[in-house]
């Protein structure tokens, strides 16, 4: 027989192993640090310029960051901050090295979502965030999943639940209830909204006083911030059901969208959501706040079946939310929900596997024009980086053969570039910020 005490003992044993794994991955101070990038990576993979041209331009301007030469080595190694300074100051053949970003637009938001666990949502979110940072973008990652895989991979392991998406939602409930209680009239009918009273168990948590910046945590990547998650935030689904009962007029699904709207439009370029493997209060907040929906899926039939169920149930859930339109103040949000783009991305793909090739064809036939051209391949380097809570971009290629590392990186590079191009096209459709 097993009780809660046995489960607690098993967790304690597992936490010891977690600590050992993090010691192998993080610095001795248990903080994740970002490696430097070689001059070969800088020229060929990051800035994508001829290496001899880059060396010549760097030599002409000694005020540019010159990197660090390691002992017994000839290559120079650069921090991401140094790379971004080079990107800002240098032009090659009059071409800017800065990534495309439409002017006067807020950050573009993309949700990585699907039902099925193991579809690669956290892996895709992590790699796309890191690839975007290396591309020169400022990224905000939002971890909606109580499993907190993305948060742990970003180096955050000690997170209080009030600083997660749950805290954002609870704060929004308090503020929206106060707003509704002070409103003189309801909808166009002129009927007064009922006065709602929240219990002290909600109002006395101190969440209403938190600033928007309090939810944002820095990472080892200087241009990536994260709103983290934690296991204690798993109760958000139960708490949110209670909150809706306290205030049925509360548009719970728009809490994160309202929060993101309070951030400065130029604070970030790209916002990436890592969603839990279920349709619930957190995932509905993610998809409602997203401009672009990215649906990763494994290449098997059951993954295809799960993806079909996901888009069907998501459709029903979004249709249900449309009934809130009468309760939403004019100009605050648009219902029914519209995405600027929708894409399906195959993960764990083996190009020599006949079943995978057949399923790729099936996906493209059914979701015509919506399936990305570049699936993410399953390679040994990807498996190895995942075991140590890192992306392939954080892995030093000297830890394996360069070709093994490069093959894995090339797969993610192609998938990311398609992701970026999708976002840039959608970005142009966003309304300008006033």
N, C-alpha and C positions, 0 to 999 in steps of 0.2 A: 504494500500500500504506500502511496505517496501523498504527502501533504504539502502545504505551502512552505513548511520549514525545509523539506527536502529540496523543493525548487529553489529556495533561497541559498541553500548550500551549494547546489549545482551552479547557480549564478556566480557565487563567490569564487568557485574554482575557475569558471570561465573568465572572470575579470582578471585573474592572475595571468592567464594566457594572453588576454588582450594587452595587458601591460608589457609582456615580453615581446609581442609582435610590434607594438609601437616603439619599443626601444630599438628594434632592428630597423625601423623606418624613420623615426624622428631623431632629433638631436638628443644628447644626454640629458638635457633639461626637459625632455618630453614635449618639445615644441617642434612642429614640422617646419623644415626650412627648405627654401627653393634653391636648387642647384644653379650653377652658372651654365651658360651655353657657349659652345665653341665657335670659333670664327668660321669653321666649315658650316655649322648649323645656321649661323647668322646670315651668311651669304646665300647658301643654296636653299635652305628650308624656311627661313623666317622672312628675310627681306626679298629673297628671290631675285638677286642681282648677280652678275658675273663676279666671281671672287677676286680676280685680278683687278677689275674695275673698282671694286669696293676697297681693296687694299690701297690702290693708288689714291683714291679720294680721301681715305683716312690719313694717309701719309701727308697729304697736302694741308691738312688742318689738324695740327697737333692738339688743338683745344677740344677736339671730339674725344669722348671716352676711348681709351686705348686698351681697356681690358686688363686681365691678369695673366701672366705667363707662369704656369706651374713648373715646379722643379722637374728636371729631366723631360721637359716638353718644349715644343716650339709653337704650338697653337696658343692663341689668346682666348681667354674665357671671359664672358660678359654677363653681368647681372641683367635682369629684365629692365630695371630702371635705366641702366646704361643703354640698352638696346632701344628703349623708347626715346631717349635723348637723341641718339643717332637718327632714329626715324623722323623725329621732329625737325632736325636741323639740316638733314642731308637730302638733296635731290639728285636723281640719276637721270641724265638726259632730259632734264627739266621736268621729270616725273616725280611727283610727291610720293613718299613712302608711307604716308598715312592711309589708313583704311577708309573706304567710302562711308560717309555719314551725312544724310540729308540735313540741311540747316533748318533751324527753328522747329525741330521735332523733339518730342520726348523720347526716352529710350523705347526701343521695340521689345515686346515681351513674347516669349515662346514657352509653351508648356510641353514637356515631354511626358506623355501620358498613355497608359494602357491598363487593362484589367490584370493581365497575367504577370505574376511574379516571375523573375528570371528572364524577362524580355529584354533586359539591358537598359532600363530607363536611367538608373543612377550612373551606369558606365557611360552612356551617351551624354547625359547632362554634365558629368565631370570632364569628359574629353572635349566637349564643345566649349565649355567655359574656359578651359586651359588653352585650347586652340585660338579662341577669340582674343584672349589676353596676349598671346604671342603675336597675333595679327594687329595688335595696337588698340584694341577696344577696352573700355572700362566696363566691367561685368558685375552685375549683382545676381547671385544665385539665391534661390529661395527653396528651402528643403521642406516640403509638405509631408514627407513620409516619416512616421514615428520610428521606423527602423534606423533612420538617421545615417544611412550609408554615405550620402553625399557630405554631410557635416563631418563625419569621422574622416573621410578621405581628404577633406579640406583642413584637417588638423584640429577640429573642435570636438572635444570629448566630455567637457564638463559644462553643460548648458542647463540653465534653469528654465522650466517650462513657461514661465511668464514672458520670456524673451523669444518665444517661438511663434508660429502662426496662430496657435491657440491664444496667446496673449494679445495678438493683433485683433483677433475676432472678439475676444471678451472686451477689449477696450472699445472696439467699434460698437458693440451692443450698448455699452454705457453711454457713449456719446450720441448715438443715433436715438436712443430712448429719450435723452435729455432734449435733443432737437425736436423730436415729435411732441414732447410734452409742452414745449414752449410755442409750438406752432398754433396760430389762432384758428385756422381752419384746415380741413382735410383736403380732399380732391376738389375738382371743379364743382361738385355738388354743393360745396360749402358746409358739409357736415363736419362737426368737430370730431377729431380723433380721440379715442378713449385715452385717459391718463394711465400710464403704465408705471408700476412701482417695482423696482428691482430690489431683491433682498440684500442685506448687508454683506452676506457671504460673497456677493459679486462686487458691490460698490466699494467695499472696504479693502480690496486687494491692492489698491494703489495704482491700478493700471491706467486709469483715466489721466493721471498726471505724467505718464511716460511720454517722452518725446519720440518722434518718428525715428530719430537717429539711435535711440536706445536699443532698438531691435536689430540693428545692423552690426555685424562683427567683422573684423578684418581677418585675413588669411595670410598664409605664407607667400601668396602671390600679391605683389603690391597694387595691382589693378583689378583684383577680385575681392569683393566683399560678399558676405553671406548672411541671410536670415536663417539661423540653424534650426534643427529639430532635435528632439531627444526622446527616449523611450517613455518618459513620464507624460509626454504630450499625446500618448495614444488614447487617452480618455477624452480627447476633443470631440469625438463623435457622440459620446454620451452627454458631455457638457453642452454641446451645441443643440442637441434635442431639447434639453431642459431650457436653454436660453430662448429658443423659439417659442416654447410654451409661455415664458415670462413676457414675451413681446411678439405676438404673431405677426405684427406689421413690420418687424425687423427684416430687412432684405439681407439675410445672412450671407448669401452667395456673393455679395459685392463688397464684403469687408476688406479683403486684401486689395481689391481694385481701388477702393477709396483711400486705403493707406498709401499705395504707390503713387496716387495722384498728389499726395502731400510732399513727395520728394521733389527736389529741384529738377526741372526738365533736363538740365545738362549734367546732372550728377553721375549718370551712367549712360552707356550706349546700348547695351544689351542686357535684358533681364531673362534669366533661364529658370524655369520651374521644374523641380523634380517631384513628380506626383506619386502618391501611394497606389498600390495595385488594387484599387476599389473605387467605386463611385460613392462618394460621401460628402460631408460638409467641407472637408479640406480640398478634395479634388475638384469639387464644384467651384470653390473659390479660385482655384488655379485656372481652370478652363475659362471661367468667366472673365478673369483679368487678362487672359492671353490674347494677343493679336494673331498669333500663328500657333496652330496645333500640330505637333510632331508626334506620330504614333509609331514607336518602335515595336518590332515583332520578330520572334524567332522564325526560322525558315521551315518549320514543320506544319503538318495539317492541324494539330491541336492548337498551335499558336494562331494559325489563320482563323480557326473556329472561335477562339477567344477574342481575337480582334474584331470579328464580325459582331459578336455579342456586345463588345464594348461600344462600338459606334452606334449600335441600335439602342442600348440603354442610355447612352449619353444623349442621343437625340430625344428620347422620351423625357429625360430629366430637364434638358434645356427647354423643351416645350412646356413643362410644368412651371418653370420659372417665369415664363412669359406672362403668367397671370398676375405677377407682381407689378406690372406696368402701371396700373391705376394708383399704386401706393408710392411710386417713385417720383420725387420732385422733378419738375421739368428741367431739362438740361443737365441732369446729373449722371445719367447712364442711358444706354440705348437698349431697348428690348423689342423683339427677341434678339438674343445674342448672335452676333455675326463674327466670323473669323476672316481675316484678310487672306489667309492661305491655310491649306491643310495638306500634310504630306505623311506618307507611310514609309518607314525606313526598316529594311531587313537587317537584323543583327545576327551574330554568331554564324555567319554565312561561310560555307566551304565551297569554293568555286568548282571543285572537282567532284562534288557530291551530286549525283543525278537527281536525288529527291529534292535537294535544295534548289537546283536549277529549275526543276519542274514547278516548285512552289513559287519561285521568283516569277516565272512566267504567268502562273495563275494570279498572283497578286497584281501584276501589271495589267492583266486582261480585265480583272474585276474592277480595280481602282484606277482605271485608265487615266493617265496624265497626273496622277497623284502619288505615284510610287517613285522614290528617288532612284536615280540611275546608279548610284554607288552604294551598295550594301557594305556593312562593316564586317570584315572577315574575321573569323576565329583563328588566331595564331597563338603560338606558344608564348610569345612576348606579351600578348594581351592577357593571357591567363596569369603569367608571372606578375605583371604589374597589379592586377586585381587582387592577388593574394596579399600584397603588401600595401593596400590602400593608396595606390598611386596610379596616375595616368601614364601612358606611354611617353608623354611629353616631360614628365618628371623623372623618368628613368634615364640614367646615363647610358649611352650606347656602348660604353666601354665595359659594361657589366655583362655583355653578351656579344655575339658576333654582330658586326655593324649591319649586315644584310638582314638578319633576323629582326633587329630593331627597326631598320628602315622599312621593311615590308609592313610591319604593324603600323608604323607611323603613317605611311603612305595611304593605308586604308582609311584611317581616321582623317587625314588631311583632305582626301577627296570627298568624304562624307561631310566634313565641316565646310568646305568651300561651297558645296551645294546648299548647305544650311544657310551660310552667310548670304549667298546670292538670293535665296528665297526671302530672307529677312530684309535685305536692301530693297528688293522690289516691293515688298509689303510696306516698308517704311515710307515710301513715296506717297502711299495712300492715306497715311495718317494726317490728321488735321494739324496745321501749324499751331504752335503754342503762342498765345497772345503776348 
